[in-house]
Amino acid sequence: MKKIFSFLFFITLAFLSSLHCQGKIPSYKLVDAFPHLPDFNRPVDLQNARDGSGRIFVVEQEGKIWSFVGKDTTRSRKLFLDITSRVNDSGNEEGLLGLAFHPNFKQNKFFYVDYTADNPSRTVISRFQISKKDLTIADGASEFVVLEIPQPYSNHNGGQIVFGADGYLYIGMGDGGSGGDPYGNGQNLQSLHGKILRINVDSTTPPLHYSIPKDNPFVNSVTARKEIWCYGIRNAWRMSFDPVTNFLYCGDVGQNAIEEIDIIEKGKNYGWNIMEGNSCYEPSSDCNQTGLTKPIKEYSHDFGASITGGFVYRGPTVPSLTGKYIYSDYVSGRIWQLVYDGKKISDDKQIVMSGVNISSFGVDEQNELYMCTFQGRIYKFASEITPIDYHK
């Protein structure tokens, strides 16, 4: 851990020195969004319920979810759910990893979580309900297991779950772990690893505890898993829908050289482990790229080593960021923006060197953007400021 913080410190110094030479400092800065709350323990996800309560829900990797009113004056938080006894967080990438509220949560009181469990090692997608005795907390005894997927290794578990405008649940699954996808799961359509899955949680087709949407790409296949929406994914750690364009952005964590951003679409093959970003991985050259979908953006490990996928900014605080996809790198702390119009990207640049490890992004009911840091604090962008020119 000391090595990571030393690395971030020297990177930050170099970045600030280069800015001074250019004559300007960034027009964006981060502030502690909830300065009166205690530190969170390894926060990895932040969600809102879209129920009009104004609450924010922060997921801790060990198995707890906290709720609080999303104001900078908030001084207290409430334990919403505690499933630490069911969660295996012994590995660096294991734990309670994702939270999604049902689109009809205000009426049905359902929400879903993604966590890793052991004996045997597996990913669990479960539904919970709100307590009938206290409508501000979950009923821990209400767990209904929707889907379980065996995990051969402790890493590359994915972890993001998100409902689309179509009402279906999208599940990000890593390739099963180790390094280089030793089982070839990313390209294996009989495996749920290395995929984005899409299921209907509002109906069941026994023995499944869910059903398959009729327009899933492999719904009529006899050789592919029908849950698959797309494949060729290495580790879909964080993904989000833009509510305006409905593009599904996914930050896919790379192997040894490249981090990438994909626009997730029906039936597409995003290349892993044939390719890492735009480069051949196995074989290392002259790989067959037929039918593969390239990322809209990649960056090398000169700039970081673990992408944290973000959100298209639609919040009220920083108008100049509206419509820009904001993402970061967990290792280097860099935060970037880009604009994607459906064909190409533009306005692609670094906007902040944060100096912290950003594990996840999330939004509140007003679509204001927040950043969870592994150090335990939640940040947001400060109100817009005018760049300073040192040469004046």
Order of alpha helices (4+ residues) and beta strands (2+ residues): alpha-beta-beta-beta-beta-beta-beta-alpha-beta-beta-beta-beta-beta-beta-beta-beta-beta-beta-beta-beta-beta-beta-beta-beta-beta-beta-beta-beta
